[in-house]
Amino acid sequence: MRKILFISLAFLGLGFTACDSKSPITANAVSKTKINEERPKFESQTYSLITTDEKIIGFTSTEEGLDFDEFKNKKAVIIDIFATWCPPCIESLPMLKEIKENNKDNLEIVSVLFQDPKTVEEMKEFIKEHQINYPITMGSDNQKLADELSVKKVPEMFLFSKSGKFVHKFVGKVSKEELEKYLEIAIQN
């Protein structure tokens, strides 16, 4: 017991001697949040995501992110990888609907159904039940995109700027405030 107490006090003493008032705190010593911290490695691939109403959302992946055919230089895009059986995915629906409505001229949300074997009819009912105001995609390109983005679990969201550059990856439940902070960056670029 004395030995543990002695070791604890020794480490505590070292902690106080390592940080003294003579050492200036510089920008290099402060942790910085990087927008591209969890940046996926994009390969050049072409995608055709098919929505539940049979529209195609086309894009190509580039070194910088995703080059959307329809939204390039018009709207920032959130790719929402989700499943209908995922409680945090369902909990985020009201927030995503509100963010979409508040930013309808500058934002598109594309929900990508992930490893969830639903029929188009079941997904249309899901959309109606939750009053979703953005497209949900189904089909083989969903898994292809999830693989490129290295999705392992849901929910995961990927935010891209109006120019198609990757901005930020969100894993798990995300707050409206955090999403809006990065969305502001995506809309401006």
Secondary structure, DSSP 4 states (H G I P E B T S, - for coil): -HHHHHHHHHHHHHHHHHS-TTSPP-GGGS----TTTT-------EEEEEETTS-EEEEEE-SSBEEETTTTTT-EEEEEEE-TT-HHHHHHHHHHHHHHHHTTTTEEEEEEE-S----HHHHHHHHHHHT--S-EEESHHHHHHHHHTT--SS-EEEEE-TTSBEEEEEESS--HHHHHHHHHHHHH-
